[in-house]
Amino acid sequence: MARFAAALHQLDDWNREPNYLEEERLFRALGYMKRGNFKLAEAELKELSGVFASPPDKNAVVPLITRERYTKALMRRGLAQLRGEAA
């Protein structure tokens, strides 16, 4: 859970919401943690650190997203629920 929180703090430091790659990794990691599969969550977060370390691909095609975006606020709420805090 600490690594997930650290990823959100990194986005705060950059003063931005996650891009679509980061968003998907964070969402999957949170889902794995909610199901108690912390090994898979750690694997997703490890992949996320690689995404953070690489420069953004300016030519990447953003996929068509037909759902609500997963913002930092939604991710924090999920983390708070996982920790048993009031969200």
PLY file of the C-alpha trace (Angstrom):
ply
format ascii 1.0
element vertex 87
property float x
property float y
property float z
element edge 86
property int vertex1
property int vertex2
end_header
0.00 0.00 0.00
2.92 2.32 0.68
4.16 1.98 -2.90
0.68 2.86 -4.21
0.55 5.94 -1.97
4.05 6.89 -3.13
2.91 6.74 -6.76
0.04 9.12 -5.97
2.48 11.44 -4.17
4.73 11.37 -7.23
1.81 12.54 -9.37
1.11 15.26 -6.80
4.74 16.39 -7.05
4.31 16.63 -10.82
1.00 18.44 -10.26
-0.96 16.30 -12.71
-3.44 13.48 -13.03
-2.23 10.07 -14.22
-1.99 9.54 -17.96
-3.85 6.58 -19.43
-0.96 4.11 -18.91
-0.42 5.19 -15.31
-4.15 5.20 -14.68
-4.53 1.59 -15.85
-1.59 0.36 -13.76
-2.85 2.16 -10.65
-6.40 0.89 -11.16
-5.25 -2.71 -11.59
-2.93 -2.48 -8.58
-5.75 -1.13 -6.42
-8.06 -3.90 -7.61
-5.48 -6.56 -6.79
-4.94 -5.08 -3.33
-8.70 -5.04 -2.67
-8.80 -8.75 -3.51
-5.82 -9.44 -1.25
-3.42 -10.29 -4.07
-0.53 -8.08 -3.04
2.02 -9.89 -5.23
0.17 -8.91 -8.40
-0.37 -5.40 -7.04
3.37 -5.05 -6.46
4.05 -6.29 -10.00
1.73 -3.61 -11.41
3.36 -0.94 -9.29
6.80 -2.11 -10.38
5.69 -1.71 -14.00
4.34 1.72 -13.09
7.76 2.80 -11.85
9.08 1.97 -15.32
6.35 4.09 -16.89
7.24 6.95 -14.54
10.94 6.63 -15.41
10.51 6.68 -19.18
9.85 9.91 -21.03
6.29 10.28 -22.29
5.74 9.05 -25.83
4.57 12.12 -27.69
3.34 9.97 -30.60
1.33 7.54 -28.48
-2.27 7.17 -29.50
-4.56 7.67 -26.53
-7.18 4.93 -26.47
-10.84 5.84 -26.69
-12.07 5.82 -23.10
-15.82 5.44 -22.71
-15.81 5.35 -18.94
-15.07 7.87 -16.22
-11.36 8.55 -15.78
-9.69 7.25 -12.62
-8.39 10.43 -11.00
-6.01 10.73 -8.08
-9.00 11.53 -5.86
-10.76 8.30 -6.83
-7.56 6.31 -6.30
-7.05 7.91 -2.88
-10.64 7.05 -1.92
-10.03 3.43 -2.90
-6.80 3.34 -0.91
-8.55 4.82 2.12
-11.28 2.16 1.89
-8.62 -0.51 1.63
-6.93 0.83 4.74
-10.27 0.91 6.53
-10.35 4.68 6.78
-13.46 6.77 6.29
-13.50 7.99 2.72
0 1
1 2
2 3
3 4
4 5
5 6
6 7
7 8
8 9
9 10
10 11
11 12
12 13
13 14
14 15
15 16
16 17
17 18
18 19
19 20
20 21
21 22
22 23
23 24
24 25
25 26
26 27
27 28
28 29
29 30
30 31
31 32
32 33
33 34
34 35
35 36
36 37
37 38
38 39
39 40
40 41
41 42
42 43
43 44
44 45
45 46
46 47
47 48
48 49
49 50
50 51
51 52
52 53
53 54
54 55
55 56
56 57
57 58
58 59
59 60
60 61
61 62
62 63
63 64
64 65
65 66
66 67
67 68
68 69
69 70
70 71
71 72
72 73
73 74
74 75
75 76
76 77
77 78
78 79
79 80
80 81
81 82
82 83
83 84
84 85
85 86
